[in-house]
Each structure stands twice: as C-alpha cells, then as structure tokens.
Amino acid sequence: MSFPSTAAQLVTLAAEGGEHSGNHESLDPYFVGGCVLAALLLLLWITTRFNRDR
C-alpha cells in the first residue's frame, strides 16, 4: 500500500464515522466514570497498605 491510497482510505473512514459514534445507548458515562474512579481508589488503597514503611 502506498501512502496516498492509505490516506484516502483513512479519510473515507473518518468521513463515515460521523453517523457511527461507537457509543452504545446503555453505557452511562457517569456510571463508567464512577466505576473507574472506584477502581483507582481501590488500587491506591491497596498500594498504600503495602507501603507502610514510609
């Protein structure tokens, strides 16, 4: 594949991406963000429990 043909395919793919956002209707961003925050806080708590010498 040459660079111009690859670039043309990427432009076509990007132009088609407008109607397909990739987000599912059942995914609530606040729920996902809350779960990620809880997981990170859990990892922080575990890390601090193992690092008691400081």
N, C-alpha and C positions, 0 to 999 in steps of 0.2 A: 504494500500500500504506500502510496506517495502522500506527502504532506497535504497537497491541495485536496485530494479526494477524502482524506481523513477529516480535514477541516470542514469540508462541505457536508459530510455525514454528521458531524457534531453540531453544525448549525441547524441542520434539519431536525435532529433530535431535540435540540433546545427549543426550536420553534413549536414542536408538537407537545412539549412539556407543559404548556400553559393550561390545557384542559385536564391534564392528569397531574394533580398536585402531589400524589403519592401518600396523602394523609387519609387514614381510614376514619369513617364517621364515628366509630365507637371509641377512638383514642382521645381522651380528655387531656389537654396539655397540663392542666393544673394537677391532675392525678398522677401523671407520669413524672412531672417535676417534683411532686411531693414524695413519691417513691424513691426517686434518685437522691433527693436530699436526705431521706431517712437512711438509705443505704450508705451514703457518705458519712453521716454522723455515726452510724454503727461502726464503720471501718475506723473512724477517728477514735471512738471509744475503745475499740479493741487494741489499736496501736498504743494508746496511752496506758492501757493496763499492762502491756508487755514491756513498757519503757519506764518502769518505776524508779530506776537508779538515778534519774536526773531530776 
